Amino acid sequence: MGFSVVLINLSHVIINGTLARAADQETILAGYALGMSLLAVAERPAVLLRQTCSALVRDRQSYRAVRAVGFAVFSAALAFGALVAYTPLGKWIFGGAFGAEPDVEAQAIRTWQALMFLAVFSGLRCFYQGVIIYRMRTKWLTVGMVFRLAGMFLLSQFFIHAGITSSLQGAVIFVFGMMIEALLSWIECRKLVGEMPERAEECMIEKPKHVFPFYNPLLFSSLIVVWVLPILNALLGTTDRAKLAVASFAVAGSLMNLMLGFFTYFHQIALHFGKSNPEQVRRFTLALGFVPALFQIALSFTPIGPWMLSHALHVKGELLEASLHALRGFVPFVLVFPWLDTLNGFVMSKGETKLMFGSQTANAAVTILAIAAFVLSLPGWAGVLGSFAQSAGTAAELALLFWLYRRNRKRERTISAGLRSPDHPTGVTLHE
């Protein structure tokens, strides 16, 4: 799983590196970044199907129940995408809400006309991968990513040879790669589902309505969090150098995700092993949790960072300097994320996804307040404002989720002690 995420983030590096070869790299990269920030809104509900499948699918009946929920999510994503791509809503979002300049707005809308299909293929991939992860066949995640990267690289070389003229080319590369990965995931998932019983005794998921108590809190929290990146880009678009701010934030984010990639599936480790061996999960996280921060520090404060930006992404001039500063702002984010991801896995293993609604709401609120304050007080600082704001929001999310999770564990221990007490044979305690 870890290697597959590293490869996923390499795909973003391929796209940004391809688009950076354009003559007007700031406009092209900014248009693609705005399209991608809106994609998070359409894609996030579909991506949640991975955790939902891993946690709930235990037989073919539960598989069909989650699949029905998935088809509803995909239909909604396509409807939203079409409204943005082919009605005035797109101009209002990118030109009005995001405040993009006319040339960036045009690039963003063209990009979205391809990206609107990505939410469906990404959701299908995540749905199938949820079953694959539950059945511990995680090598297929890496296999799928290898073929996806190969297809994306070949298509990127074709576009480079033909000439980079539009952000749309980056979106087409992304969609093509996602189609390949979704197809390979479907092939493996189909075989695994065929090996499942029609109905497992321990599985209580029979209809789509049984899926919603787990899925809905994740969905509601995601509908808050997904707007953070568009708002970040919109507010960065009000700074002194709007194109530079948006583009440098996007470039730094792609490299940060590359450093963090191997460590973004800690929630799946905790989800699968949190109940059976929680202490082992904690030791695992303690052993690896600080590694991405060390990588990020090396990238941000040594010659490795400028070399990666100039040679791997072909970024130059002011964009290189602004991207390097934005990378440094992501150091706290990378330090906090592994612990937050692990705690989210423990929360999901206990079915307490309602806690994540509160913590992710705190993340969104702190991030938006931080970026608003930074833009007003430091309008010349470009993309680093976005990375500082995201770091602050992630730290707030971890703090609140940790408090909520500990509160629930204390409550459990109090109830358990009451059940064992001879003074309370019915299990009713004074605390209750």
C-alpha positions in Angstrom: 0.0 0.0 0.0 2.8 2.4 0.9 4.6 1.9 -2.4 1.4 2.3 -4.4 0.9 5.8 -2.8 4.5 6.8 -3.6 3.7 5.9 -7.2 0.4 7.8 -7.0 2.3 11.0 -6.1 4.8 10.3 -8.8 1.9 10.6 -11.2 1.3 14.2 -10.0 5.0 14.9 -10.4 4.8 13.6 -14.0 1.8 15.9 -14.8 3.3 19.0 -13.1 6.6 18.3 -14.8 4.9 18.1 -18.1 2.9 21.2 -17.8 5.9 23.1 -16.5 7.5 22.8 -20.0 4.9 25.2 -21.4 6.0 28.6 -22.5 3.6 30.3 -20.0 4.1 27.8 -17.1 2.6 30.0 -14.4 -0.8 30.3 -16.3 -0.9 26.6 -17.3 0.0 25.3 -13.8 -2.4 27.8 -12.1 -5.3 26.7 -14.4 -4.6 23.0 -13.7 -4.2 23.7 -10.0 -7.7 25.4 -9.8 -9.3 22.5 -11.7 -7.6 20.0 -9.4 -8.7 21.9 -6.3 -12.4 21.7 -7.4 -11.9 18.0 -8.3 -11.4 17.3 -4.6 -15.0 18.4 -4.1 -16.4 15.9 -6.6 -13.9 13.1 -5.9 -13.8 13.0 -2.1 -17.2 11.3 -1.6 -16.1 8.6 -4.1 -12.7 8.1 -2.5 -14.4 7.3 0.9 -15.7 4.1 -0.7 -12.3 2.6 -0.1 -12.5 2.8 3.7 -16.2 1.8 3.5 -15.5 -1.3 1.6 -12.6 -2.3 3.8 -14.7 -1.9 6.9 -18.1 -3.3 5.8 -17.8 -5.7 2.8 -17.6 -9.3 4.1 -19.8 -11.2 1.6 -21.4 -10.7 -1.8 -24.6 -9.2 -0.3 -22.7 -6.5 1.5 -20.6 -5.9 -1.6 -23.8 -5.2 -3.6 -25.1 -2.9 -0.9 -21.9 -0.7 -0.9 -21.9 -0.8 -4.7 -25.4 0.7 -4.8 -24.2 3.5 -2.6 -21.2 4.0 -4.9 -23.4 4.2 -8.1 -25.4 7.0 -6.4 -22.2 8.8 -5.5 -20.9 8.5 -9.1 -24.1 9.8 -10.6 -24.0 12.9 -8.4 -20.4 13.5 -9.2 -21.1 13.4 -13.0 -24.1 15.7 -12.6 -22.0 18.3 -10.6 -19.2 18.0 -13.1 -21.4 18.7 -16.1 -22.9 21.8 -14.5 -19.4 23.2 -13.9 -18.1 22.3 -17.4 -21.0 23.3 -19.6 -23.0 26.0 -17.8 -22.1 29.5 -16.5 -21.5 27.9 -13.1 -18.0 27.1 -14.2 -17.2 30.8 -15.0 -18.8 31.8 -11.7 -16.7 29.3 -9.7 -13.3 29.8 -11.4 -13.6 33.5 -12.4 -15.8 34.7 -9.5 -15.4 32.6 -6.4 -11.7 31.8 -7.2 -11.0 35.2 -8.6 -8.9 33.8 -11.4 -7.7 36.0 -14.2 -9.5 35.4 -17.6 -6.6 33.4 -19.0 -6.4 31.2 -15.9 -10.2 30.8 -15.8 -10.3 29.6 -19.4 -7.5 27.0 -18.7 -9.3 25.8 -15.5 -12.7 25.3 -17.4 -11.0 23.4 -20.2 -9.2 21.3 -17.6 -12.4 20.5 -15.8 -14.0 19.2 -18.9 -11.7 16.2 -18.6 -11.3 16.1 -14.8 -15.1 15.7 -14.3 -14.8 12.1 -15.4 -11.9 11.4 -13.1 -14.1 11.4 -10.0 -16.0 8.3 -11.4 -12.9 6.4 -12.4 -11.2 7.3 -9.1 -14.2 6.2 -7.2 -14.4 2.9 -9.0 -10.8 2.3 -8.3 -11.2 3.0 -4.6 -14.4 0.8 -4.4 -12.5 -2.2 -5.9 -9.4 -1.5 -3.8 -11.4 -1.6 -0.6 -12.2 -5.2 -1.2 -8.6 -5.9 -2.3 -7.2 -4.4 0.9 -9.7 -6.3 3.1 -8.5 -9.5 1.5 -4.9 -8.5 2.1 -4.0 -8.6 -1.7 -2.4 -5.2 -1.5 0.3 -6.1 -4.0 -2.3 -5.4 -6.6 -2.4 -1.8 -5.6 1.2 -1.5 -6.6 0.7 -3.5 -9.8 -2.1 -1.2 -10.8 0.0 1.9 -10.1 2.9 0.6 -12.2 0.7 0.2 -15.2 -1.0 3.5 -14.5 2.3 5.4 -14.3 3.6 3.7 -17.5 0.5 4.8 -19.4 0.7 8.3 -18.0 4.4 8.7 -18.8 4.0 7.5 -22.4 1.1 9.9 -23.0 3.1 12.8 -21.3 6.0 12.1 -23.7 3.6 12.4 -26.6 2.2 15.7 -25.4 5.8 17.0 -24.8 6.7 16.1 -28.3 3.6 17.7 -29.7 3.9 20.8 -27.5 2.4 21.8 -24.2 -0.3 24.5 -24.9 -3.1 23.8 -22.4 -3.8 22.6 -18.8 -6.3 20.2 -20.5 -3.3 18.0 -21.5 -2.4 17.4 -17.8 -6.0 16.5 -17.1 -6.1 14.0 -20.0 -2.9 12.4 -18.8 -4.5 12.0 -15.3 -7.8 10.5 -16.5 -6.0 8.1 -18.8 -3.9 6.8 -16.0 -6.9 6.5 -13.7 -8.8 4.4 -16.3 -6.0 2.0 -16.4 -5.8 1.6 -12.6 -9.6 1.2 -12.3 -9.6 -1.5 -14.9 -6.9 -3.6 -13.2 -8.5 -3.1 -9.8 -11.8 -4.4 -11.2 -10.2 -7.5 -12.6 -8.7 -8.5 -9.3 -11.8 -7.4 -7.2 -14.1 -9.5 -9.4 -12.1 -12.6 -8.6 -12.0 -11.9 -4.9 -15.8 -11.2 -4.7 -16.4 -14.5 -6.5 -14.6 -16.3 -3.6 -16.8 -14.7 -1.0 -19.9 -16.4 0.4 -23.3 -15.1 -0.6 -24.0 -14.2 3.0 -21.6 -14.3 6.0 -23.2 -14.8 9.4 -21.2 -12.1 11.2 -22.0 -9.5 8.5 -24.9 -7.2 9.3 -24.8 -5.2 6.0 -27.6 -6.3 3.8 -29.0 -3.2 2.1 -27.6 0.3 1.2 -29.4 1.8 4.2 -27.1 -0.3 6.5 -24.1 1.4 4.9 -25.1 4.9 5.7 -24.4 5.0 9.5 -20.7 4.3 8.7 -20.5 6.3 5.4 -22.5 9.4 6.2 -20.3 10.9 8.9 -17.3 10.4 6.6 -19.3 12.1 3.8 -20.5 15.0 5.8 -17.0 15.7 7.2 -15.5 15.4 3.7 -18.0 17.9 2.3 -16.6 20.4 4.7 -12.9 19.5 4.2 -13.0 19.4 0.4 -13.8 23.0 0.2 -10.6 23.9 2.0 -8.3 23.6 -1.0 -10.6 25.6 -3.3 -10.8 28.3 -0.7 -7.1 28.3 -0.2 -6.5 28.7 -3.9 -9.2 31.4 -4.1 -7.6 33.4 -1.3 -4.1 32.9 -2.7 -5.5 34.4 -5.9 -6.0 37.7 -4.0 -2.3 38.1 -3.1 0.1 40.4 -4.8 1.4 37.7 -7.2 -1.7 35.5 -7.6 -0.4 33.2 -10.4 2.9 32.7 -8.6 1.1 32.0 -5.3 -1.3 29.4 -6.7 1.3 27.7 -8.9 4.0 27.5 -6.2 1.5 26.1 -3.7 0.5 23.4 -6.3 4.2 22.5 -7.1 5.2 22.3 -3.4 2.1 20.2 -2.6 3.0 17.7 -5.3 6.5 17.3 -3.9 5.2 17.2 -0.3 2.8 14.4 -1.2 5.7 12.5 -2.8 7.6 12.7 0.5 4.5 11.7 2.5 3.1 9.2 0.1 4.5 6.0 1.6 3.1 6.9 5.0 -0.5 7.8 4.0 -2.1 4.3 4.6 -1.5 4.2 8.3 -5.2 4.5 8.8 -5.6 1.1 6.9 -3.1 -0.5 9.3 -5.0 0.8 12.3 -8.4 -0.1 10.7 -7.4 -3.7 10.2 -5.2 -4.4 13.2 -6.4 -1.8 15.7 -8.8 -4.2 17.5 -6.6 -7.3 17.4 -3.2 -5.8 18.2 -3.4 -2.0 19.0 0.0 -2.0 20.8 1.7 -3.3 17.7 0.0 -0.6 15.6 1.3 2.0 18.0 4.9 0.6 17.8 4.6 0.5 14.0 3.6 4.2 13.9 6.3 5.2 16.4 8.9 3.5 14.3 8.0 5.1 11.0 6.0 8.3 12.0 9.0 10.6 12.1 10.5 9.5 8.8 8.4 11.6 6.4 9.2 14.8 8.5 12.9 14.0 8.1 12.5 13.6 4.3 10.6 16.9 4.1 13.2 18.7 6.1 15.9 17.4 3.8 13.9 18.4 0.8 13.2 21.9 2.2 16.6 22.9 3.7 19.3 21.1 1.6 20.2 21.3 -2.1 18.0 18.3 -2.8 14.9 20.5 -3.0 16.2 23.0 -5.6 17.6 20.1 -7.6 14.2 18.2 -7.6 12.4 21.4 -8.5 14.7 22.3 -11.4 15.5 18.9 -12.8 12.5 16.7 -12.0 9.8 19.4 -12.5 11.7 21.8 -14.7 10.6 24.7 -12.5 12.8 27.8 -12.7 13.2 31.4 -11.6 10.7 33.0 -9.2 8.5 29.9 -9.3 11.3 27.8 -8.0 12.1 30.1 -5.1 8.4 30.4 -4.1 7.9 26.6 -4.4 10.9 26.0 -2.1 9.5 28.4 0.5 6.1 26.7 0.3 7.8 23.3 0.9 9.2 24.6 4.2 5.7 25.6 5.3 4.6 22.0 4.9 7.1 20.7 7.5 4.7 20.8 10.4 2.0 19.2 8.3 4.2 16.3 7.4 5.2 15.9 11.1 1.6 15.7 12.3 0.0 13.7 9.5 1.1 10.1 10.3 -0.2 10.4 13.9 -3.5 11.8 12.7 -3.9 9.2 10.0 -3.3 6.4 12.5 -5.8 7.8 15.0 -8.4 8.1 12.2 -7.8 4.3 11.6 -8.5 3.5 15.3 -11.6 5.7 15.1 -12.9 3.8 12.0 -12.1 0.4 13.5 -14.5 1.2 16.4 -17.2 2.6 14.0 -16.9 6.1 15.6 -16.8 8.0 12.4 -18.9 10.8 13.9 -15.8 11.9 15.8 -14.1 12.6 12.5 -16.8 15.0 11.5 -15.9 17.2 14.5 -12.1 17.0 14.0 -12.2 17.7 10.3 -14.6 20.6 10.8 -12.0 22.0 13.2 -9.3 21.5 10.5 -11.3 23.4 7.9 -12.1 26.3 10.3 -8.6 26.8 11.5 -7.1 26.5 7.9 -9.5 29.0 6.5 -9.0 31.5 9.4 -5.3 31.1 9.1 -5.1 31.6 5.3 -7.4 34.7 5.6 -5.1 36.2 8.3 -2.0 35.4 6.4 -3.3 36.8 3.1 -4.3 40.1 4.9 -1.0 40.5 6.8 1.6 39.0 4.4 0.2 39.3 0.8 3.6 39.1 -0.7 4.6 35.7 0.6 3.0 33.6 -2.3 2.4 29.8 -1.8 4.0 29.4 1.6 0.8 31.0 3.0 -1.2 28.0 1.9 1.2 25.5 3.3 1.4 27.3 6.7 -2.4 27.4 6.8 -2.8 23.7 6.0 -0.2 22.8 8.7 -2.2 24.8 11.3 -5.4 23.1 10.3 -4.0 19.6 10.5 -2.5 20.2 13.9 -5.9 21.4 15.2 -7.6 18.3 13.8 -5.2 16.0 15.6 -5.6 17.8 18.9 -9.4 17.7 18.8 -9.6 14.1 17.6 -7.2 12.9 20.2 -9.3 14.6 23.0 -12.5 13.1 21.6 -11.1 9.6 21.3 -9.6 9.6 24.8 -13.0 10.9 26.2 -14.8 7.9 24.6 -12.2 5.4 25.9 -12.6 6.8 29.4 -16.4 6.5 29.1 -16.0 2.9 27.9 -13.8 2.1 30.9 -16.3 3.7 33.3 -19.2 1.7 31.9 -17.1 -1.5 31.9 -16.2 -1.0 35.6 -19.9 -0.5 36.4 -20.8 -3.8 34.7 -18.3 -5.6 36.8 -19.3 -3.9 40.0 -21.3 -6.1 42.5 -23.1 -2.9 43.5 -24.5 -2.5 40.0 -25.5 -5.9 38.8 -27.7 -4.5 36.1 -24.8 -2.6 34.5 -26.3 0.8 35.3 -23.7 3.1 36.8 -23.9 6.5 38.5 -22.0 7.9 35.5 -24.7 6.8 33.2 
